[in-house]
Amino acid sequence: MKMFRNYINGQWVTTAKQFEDRNPVDNTLVGMVYEAGKAEVDAAVKAARAALGGPWGKMTQQQRCNMLVAVADEIHRRFDDFLAAEIADTGKPKGLASRVDIPRGGENFRDLADLSMRFPTESYTFDTPDGGKAINYGVRTPRGVIAVISPWNLPLLLMTWKVGPALACGNTVVVKPSEVTPATATLLAEVMETVGLPPGVFNLVHGFGPDSAGAYLTEHPDVDGITFTGETRTGEAIMKAAAKGVRPVSFELGGKNAGLVFADCDFDKAVAGITRSAFENTGQVCLGTERVYVERPIFDRFVAALKKSAESLRPGNPWDEGVNFGPLVSQEHYSKVLSYYEKAKADGATVVTGGERWQLPGALAEGAWVKPTIWTGLPETSAVIREEIFGPCVHLAPFDTEEEAIALANNTPYGLACTAWTTDVSRAHRLGSAIEVGIFWINSWFLRDLRTSFGGAKQSGIGREGGSHTYEFYTETRNICVKL
Ligand code: NDP
C-alpha cells in the first residue's frame, strides 16, 4: 500500500492524521495520505517565502527555465509511473490518460517556460512640460508565494497548468491537490527533488475538504496570490479568505456549457464532437456540454445518432485495450451524479439511454460506474439543466432560430465554454461574438493552443491563463519612469 507524504522545504513530511485514497474502478485502497495540518501549512508557506530570496531568486530567467525543461523531461522519463498513478486515482482509461493528462503535464512546464523567455514589456517616451523627455518602461517581478489549489478531474494537467507558469515567473508555490487524487502531485514533488529544485520552491500539502490544508493555505496571510480550479461555491469561500489582506485570485470555476448543433453542420462530425464533449473523461471535464440544442429539422436524427454513439462506449478495466469509458472519480461523486439521474426522472425527462448505475461484473461491481445518459423533454427550469452535474450525461432540446439558440446558450449564470457545429462561416463568427463564454469552439471541442487565453466569464471564473495572459497573474508589473 502506498503512503502519500507532504513535501515541505525539500523534506518529506508525515503527520499523525491520515485519510484513504481509493480506486474508483473497484473501490480498492490505493494508499493512505498524510493530512497536513496548520503547522505543516505554516512551515510550507514559510519555506516558500524564504526560497524567494534564496538561490531560486538569484537565478537568471534562463537558468530557471532550464530547470523547468528538466522537470518536463523527468515527467516524460517517468511517464509510466505518472500514468499508473493517475489511472489508480481516477480510473480513467489508459488511452485518454496517455494521450491527454500525462503529456500535457510535461508540456505545461516546457511550453510556459519557453513563453516566459519571450514575454515583452511596454516602453513609452514622452515630452515633459519643461521641454525635455522622459522614458517609461515596465518590468515584471514575481508575485511571491503562490497557493495552488487544484481539482480531481485532470489532476496532473490542471495542477501543472498553474505550477509551470508560476515557477517560470520566478514565484514559489505551495500546492494543495484534491483529496481524491493525491498521487501525481506526490510524484511531481519527487521530480522536483530529482531535478534539484532548491528547497522551498515547490511545496506540497495534502488536505481533506474544508477546515483543512486548503482552507489554512488560502487564509494564510503570507500567501501573495491564490490560483484555484474547482467548484464555484469553493471559489466563493476562497475569495472571502483572500479578501483579508486584499490578495489577488485567479479562478477557473464550474460551468453548464451549451453545445449548439445547426442543421447545416457536418452531421457525422457533430455527433462525434458532442459524443466527446458529453462523455469524455466520464463527463468530468469542466468544458464539457451537459445541455445541447439541436436545430429542429435534424433533432430526431441527431438524438438517434448520439444514442448509438453513447451506447458504443466501452467501460472496463482502464488498462484494457478498447476500453474508452471510466468510472466516476469517487463514491461521493457517484452519489451526486446518481441523484441528478433521479431528479431528471422526477422532472419528467425521457431517458433516451442510460439514466442509471452501470452494474459491471466481478471486481468492478464495487466501482463508481454510471451509464452514459441522454435525456430529452425537460423544461429549461429543471435543476438538471441549470446545475453542473459533472457526469456523463446530456440533455438534448430542439431550437428553431439562431437567435433562440443564442438565448438558450446564454441562459445560465455560468460562462465557461461553448461548442457550435455549423458550416456557415458568417454564422460561426456571429455566434463567437454573441455567446457569453471565455472559450468558444466552432466545429471542434477541447482543442487547445497553449498560447491562447483560457478562463471563464460570469460565474465560471476570474482572470485568464494561457500565453501572455498567464503572466498578468503570476507577475507584478512595475512602471519605471526616467526623466532624461
Ligand atoms: P472542489 O471545489 O470541491 O475542490 C477543488 C479544490 O479545492 C480541492 O483541492 C479541494 O480540496 C479544495 N478545497 C475545498 N474546500 C476548500 C476551502 N474551503 N478552501 C480552500 N480549498 C478548498 O472541486 P472538485 O475537486 O470537486 O472539482 C470539480 C469542479 O472543478 C467542478 O465544479 C468543475 O467545473 C471545476 N473545474 C473547473 C475547471 C475550469 O477550468 N473552469 C477545470 C476543471 C474543473 P479537497 O479535495 O480536499 O476538498
Boltz pocket constraint, residues with backbone or C-beta under 6 A from the ligand:
constraints:
  - pocket:
      binder: B
      contacts: [[A, 149], [A, 150], [A, 151], [A, 152], [A, 153], [A, 158], [A, 176], [A, 177], [A, 178], [A, 179], [A, 180], [A, 207], [A, 208], [A, 209], [A, 210], [A, 211], [A, 213], [A, 214], [A, 215], [A, 216], [A, 218], [A, 229], [A, 230], [A, 231], [A, 232], [A, 234], [A, 235], [A, 237], [A, 238], [A, 251], [A, 252], [A, 253], [A, 254], [A, 255], [A, 285], [A, 286], [A, 287], [A, 388], [A, 390], [A, 416], [A, 456], [A, 460], [A, 461]]
      max_distance: 6.0
